[in-house]
Amino acid sequence: MGNKDHGSGGVDVRYVPAGERLARYVTGYHRFGAPVCVGRDMHDAFFPSVATIRVALRNTPPWSLKIGSRLFDPVPPIALMGPSSYAGYVTCAGGELVGVGLRPFGWAQIFGGDVSRFSNRVIALHDIDPGAEMLREALEKADSFEAAFETWLEARLQRRPPADPRIEILCGMLRDPETTRIEAVAETLDMSPRALAAMTRYNFGFTPKLLLRRTRFLRAVTVVLTDPNAGPAALEKAGYWDRSHFLRDSHLFLGCSVRDFTRRRGPHNQVAIEARVQAFGSPV
C-alpha cells in the first residue's frame, strides 16, 4: 500500500516507508511528479516539517521556494531543506522531485551539528556532504529511488559517534497526542526546561513549545483540509479552545488562514496528505 502512486490531473505523489534498518532515522521517502510546462507556473505548498533532502531529477526546470519571508530562487538541484516552522510555497514548471525526511535522531546520527543553523532555510546538500552528487547520480540511474536513498544513507550511518538516545525518546514524546506539558517532558528526561530547550534547538531546530504547537497544528489542519465536517472534533481533540485559537496557529505556521491556504496550495498538497495516510497510516 505504501508504494501506491496517487495522481490528480497529471500530478502524482508517491510515499514509501523506510526499511526496518533506517526507520528510526528517516520519516520515509517521497516522489512528486508533474508534466513539465515551460512558461506556465505551477504553485503548491509543503507543510512545516523536519529537515528534508530533496533532489530534482531528469532535467527538471529550476524552481523556487518561499519559506516565511525568505525566497530561495532557484532551489539547489540537490537541496537540504532545514526543519521548518513555516509552510513552504512552491513555484515551478513541473518535473520530478524525490526526497527523504530526516528525523532529528537521523540528523544527529547522519550529519550532526546544530540543525537550527538551517531552520527555515535551504542550502545545497553539497555544503555539508561532498557526496551529494553521488546521490543524484544514483537516483538518476536507479529503478527504485527509495533503494538509492537507503544505500546512500546506510553508508553514512557509521561515520559519527552514536547520537544521544534522548533525542529518539523525545521524538516519540512529541508525536504523542497526550504530551501537552513541556515541564512533564523535561521531568521524564531528567532535564531542566532550559537544558531541554537547548537540546531541541540543537537537534530539532526549535524550542519544545514550538515543536508541540507545530505537531498539534499539523494533526488538526490535515483533518480540516481532507474532511471539513470532522474539523470541529479534530480541533477539540488536538486541544484547541476555539476556532480563533486554531486560526492564530494557522497564521503562524501557514502564513494565512486555512481558507486562503486552500487557494494558495496546488494539487500536490492535497494528494500528498492522502498518499501519506495510505503509506504511513497518518497524514503527518
Phi, psi and omega per residue, in radians:
M1 nan -0.600 -3.137
G2 -1.183 -0.277 -3.100
N3 -1.668 0.077 -3.057
K4 -1.286 2.405 3.041
D5 -1.494 2.425 3.062
H6 -2.015 2.284 -3.089
G7 -2.297 2.750 3.092
S8 -2.770 1.892 3.094
G9 1.053 0.742 -3.136
G10 1.526 -0.186 3.093
V11 -1.588 2.322 3.068
D12 -2.341 2.587 -3.102
V13 -2.334 2.374 3.116
R14 -2.355 2.289 3.032
Y15 -2.057 2.435 3.137
V16 -2.304 2.182 3.094
P17 -1.103 2.678 3.077
A18 -1.244 2.656 3.028
G19 -1.155 2.894 -3.032
E20 -0.987 -0.692 -3.077
R21 -1.150 -0.594 -3.027
L22 -1.817 -0.017 -3.027
A23 -1.079 -0.500 3.140
R24 -1.367 -0.232 -3.072
Y25 -1.810 -0.545 -3.070
V26 -2.257 2.708 -3.141
T27 -1.396 -0.374 -3.073
G28 2.395 -3.091 -3.037
Y29 -2.072 2.633 -3.131
H30 -2.523 2.722 3.081
R31 -2.394 2.271 3.030
F32 -2.016 2.317 3.121
G33 -2.412 2.572 3.070
A34 -2.736 2.577 3.103
P35 -1.006 2.460 3.114
V36 -1.354 2.179 3.120
C37 -2.260 1.433 -3.106
V38 -1.088 2.314 -3.132
G39 1.650 -0.141 3.093
R40 -2.216 2.000 -3.080
D41 -1.345 2.428 2.935
M42 -1.847 2.566 3.115
H43 -2.168 2.425 3.119
D44 -2.700 -3.014 -3.056
A45 -2.626 2.538 2.956
F46 -1.858 2.486 3.000
F47 -1.278 2.753 2.976
P48 -0.949 2.519 -3.008
S49 -2.781 -3.126 2.999
V50 -1.239 2.992 3.068
A51 -1.026 2.469 -3.028
T52 -2.445 2.373 2.974
I53 -1.644 2.250 3.096
R54 -2.323 2.370 -3.053
V55 -2.213 2.194 3.073
A56 -1.480 2.276 -3.049
L57 -2.037 2.816 2.917
R58 0.886 1.023 3.041
N59 1.030 0.592 3.034
T60 -1.070 2.272 3.123
P61 -1.090 2.738 3.088
P62 -0.967 2.583 3.126
W63 -2.446 2.843 -3.087
S64 -2.200 2.775 -3.116
L65 -2.454 2.226 3.070
K66 -1.877 2.154 3.122
I67 -2.129 1.920 -3.045
G68 1.070 -2.191 -3.136
S69 -1.601 -0.034 -3.072
R70 -1.691 2.351 3.076
L71 -1.977 2.188 3.090
F72 -1.887 1.818 -2.992
D73 -2.530 1.862 0.025
P74 -1.519 2.799 2.974
V75 -1.229 2.367 3.098
P76 -0.965 2.501 -3.120
P77 -1.041 -0.539 3.064
I78 -2.107 1.735 -2.906
A79 -2.037 2.558 2.852
L80 -1.846 2.087 3.035
M81 -1.751 2.019 -3.084
G82 -1.138 2.992 3.082
P83 -1.021 2.505 -3.016
S84 -2.223 2.523 3.023
S85 -1.965 0.069 3.058
Y86 -2.176 2.635 2.997
A87 -1.120 2.618 3.056
G88 -1.834 2.178 -3.101
Y89 -1.799 2.123 -2.982
V90 -1.712 2.423 2.903
T91 -2.192 2.176 -3.072
C92 -2.666 3.061 3.086
A93 -2.053 0.458 -3.113
G94 1.601 -3.052 -3.129
G95 2.180 -2.790 -3.078
E96 -2.290 2.217 -3.106
L97 -2.262 2.208 3.079
V98 -2.090 2.657 -3.063
G99 -2.758 2.978 3.071
V100 -2.478 2.328 3.080
G101 -1.557 2.376 -3.113
L102 -1.776 2.003 2.999
R103 -1.085 2.697 3.104
P104 -0.941 -0.660 3.093
F105 -1.136 -0.624 3.087
G106 -1.189 -0.735 3.070
W107 -0.994 -0.839 -3.076
A108 -1.103 -0.649 -3.077
Q109 -1.453 -0.615 -3.036
I110 -1.558 -0.727 -3.110
F111 -2.014 -0.929 3.126
G112 1.342 2.987 -3.112
G113 1.654 3.100 -3.057
D114 -1.349 1.800 -3.086
V115 -1.256 -0.298 3.137
S116 -1.126 -0.322 3.057
R117 -1.050 -0.439 -3.063
F118 -1.917 0.096 -3.126
S119 -1.029 2.285 -3.133
N120 0.966 0.596 3.109
R121 -2.346 2.856 3.067
V122 -2.243 2.307 3.063
I123 -2.290 2.882 2.979
A124 -1.245 2.281 -3.133
L125 -0.997 -0.528 3.135
H126 -1.032 -0.435 -3.137
D127 -1.099 -0.464 3.135
I128 -2.071 -0.133 3.136
D129 -2.588 1.907 -3.108
P130 -1.167 -0.161 3.105
G131 -1.585 0.257 -3.092
A132 -1.063 -0.726 -3.116
E133 -1.141 -0.573 3.075
M134 -1.093 -0.633 3.093
L135 -1.113 -0.822 -3.134
R136 -1.073 -0.751 3.137
E137 -1.078 -0.725 3.126
A138 -1.135 -0.696 3.133
L139 -1.166 -0.667 3.130
E140 -1.106 -0.630 -3.060
K141 -1.527 -0.403 -2.939
A142 -1.318 2.520 2.966
D143 -1.324 -0.477 -3.098
S144 -2.136 1.886 -3.096
F145 -1.138 -0.597 -3.130
E146 -1.178 -0.607 3.102
A147 -1.176 -0.663 3.104
A148 -1.121 -0.731 3.074
F149 -1.070 -0.797 -3.061
E150 -1.099 -0.737 3.132
T151 -1.084 -0.757 -3.129
W152 -1.143 -0.750 -3.129
L153 -1.213 -0.708 3.127
E154 -0.969 -0.697 -3.098
A155 -1.132 -0.334 -3.082
R156 -1.750 -0.197 -2.998
L157 -1.122 -0.604 -3.017
Q158 -1.664 0.128 -3.043
R159 -1.396 -0.272 -3.057
R160 -2.169 2.792 3.052
P161 -1.047 2.732 3.136
P162 -0.967 2.402 -3.134
A163 -1.275 2.764 3.129
D164 -1.033 2.081 -3.101
P165 -1.110 -0.345 3.120
R166 -1.141 -0.420 3.111
I167 -1.077 -0.788 -3.121
E168 -1.177 -0.699 3.096
I169 -1.075 -0.755 -3.128
L170 -1.138 -0.661 3.078
C171 -0.972 -0.831 -3.136
G172 -1.087 -0.703 3.133
M173 -1.145 -0.721 -3.122
L174 -1.182 -0.498 3.114
R175 -1.396 -0.273 -3.090
D176 -1.376 2.095 -3.140
P177 -1.021 -0.361 -3.131
E178 -1.351 -0.251 3.137
T179 -1.408 1.957 -3.110
T180 -2.261 -0.298 -3.058
R181 -2.019 2.166 3.128
I182 -1.105 -0.641 -3.118
E183 -1.065 -0.675 3.135
A184 -1.179 -0.648 3.096
V185 -1.104 -0.812 -3.132
A186 -1.069 -0.721 3.127
E187 -1.110 -0.761 -3.129
T188 -1.049 -0.655 -3.113
L189 -1.571 0.027 -3.120
D190 0.974 0.847 3.126
M191 -2.255 2.717 2.978
S192 -1.340 2.700 3.081
P193 -0.957 -0.628 -3.140
R194 -1.169 -0.758 3.121
A195 -1.138 -0.665 3.100
L196 -1.091 -0.768 -3.139
A197 -1.095 -0.713 3.114
A198 -1.116 -0.697 -3.131
M199 -1.153 -0.755 -3.112
T200 -1.248 -0.630 3.080
R201 -1.081 -0.717 -3.085
Y202 -1.213 -0.729 -3.016
N203 -1.800 -0.376 -3.104
F204 -1.999 -0.351 3.114
G205 1.737 -0.262 -3.035
F206 -2.531 2.976 3.075
T207 -1.234 2.745 3.124
P208 -1.062 -0.604 3.137
K209 -1.093 -0.774 3.139
L210 -1.169 -0.655 3.118
L211 -1.099 -0.735 3.101
L212 -1.131 -0.726 3.111
R213 -1.110 -0.723 3.135
R214 -1.092 -0.798 -3.137
T215 -1.091 -0.796 3.130
R216 -1.058 -0.777 -3.111
F217 -1.119 -0.814 -3.114
L218 -1.110 -0.641 3.109
R219 -1.070 -0.696 -3.095
A220 -1.406 -0.773 -3.004
V221 -1.187 -0.558 3.125
T222 -1.158 -0.567 3.051
V223 -1.222 -0.784 -3.140
V224 -1.008 -0.685 -3.093
L225 -1.320 -0.547 -3.062
T226 -1.704 -0.457 -3.110
D227 -2.545 1.345 -3.051
P228 -0.931 -0.576 -3.135
N229 -1.118 -0.484 3.132
A230 -1.557 -0.012 -3.070
G231 -0.987 -0.919 -3.110
P232 -0.990 -0.731 3.122
A233 -1.160 -0.643 -3.136
A234 -1.166 -0.667 3.128
L235 -1.147 -0.747 3.139
E236 -1.136 -0.764 -3.139
K237 -1.094 -0.619 -3.133
A238 -1.312 -0.226 3.097
G239 1.778 0.249 3.096
Y240 -1.419 2.377 -3.110
W241 -1.252 -0.715 -3.112
D242 -2.790 -3.124 -3.086
R243 -1.115 -0.633 -3.105
S244 -1.188 -0.581 3.066
H245 -1.075 -0.774 3.098
F246 -1.140 -0.688 -3.116
L247 -1.103 -0.638 3.093
R248 -1.069 -0.763 3.106
D249 -1.192 -0.580 3.096
S250 -1.069 -0.774 3.119
H251 -1.193 -0.571 3.113
L252 -1.174 -0.856 -2.982
F253 -1.628 -0.495 3.141
L254 -1.830 -0.311 -3.097
G255 1.396 0.171 -3.098
C256 -2.951 3.082 3.038
S257 -1.264 2.855 3.102
V258 -1.104 -0.642 3.113
R259 -1.058 -0.787 3.108
D260 -1.180 -0.592 3.122
F261 -1.093 -0.678 3.137
T262 -1.114 -0.450 3.094
R263 -1.459 -0.548 -3.065
R264 -1.418 -0.578 -3.112
R265 -1.336 2.919 3.088
G266 -1.994 -2.858 -3.050
P267 -1.201 -0.498 -3.090
H268 -1.048 -0.708 -3.026
N269 -1.067 -0.820 -3.131
Q270 -1.174 -0.769 3.136
V271 -1.096 -0.644 -3.125
A272 -1.133 -0.678 3.099
I273 -1.022 -0.834 -3.118
E274 -1.135 -0.701 -3.126
A275 -1.163 -0.662 3.112
R276 -1.131 -0.708 3.111
V277 -1.044 -0.771 -3.138
Q278 -1.121 -0.717 -3.056
A279 -1.411 -0.673 -2.981
F280 -2.046 -0.175 3.138
G281 1.562 -0.104 3.100
S282 -2.635 2.720 -3.071
P283 -1.391 -0.233 3.139
V284 -2.371 nan nan
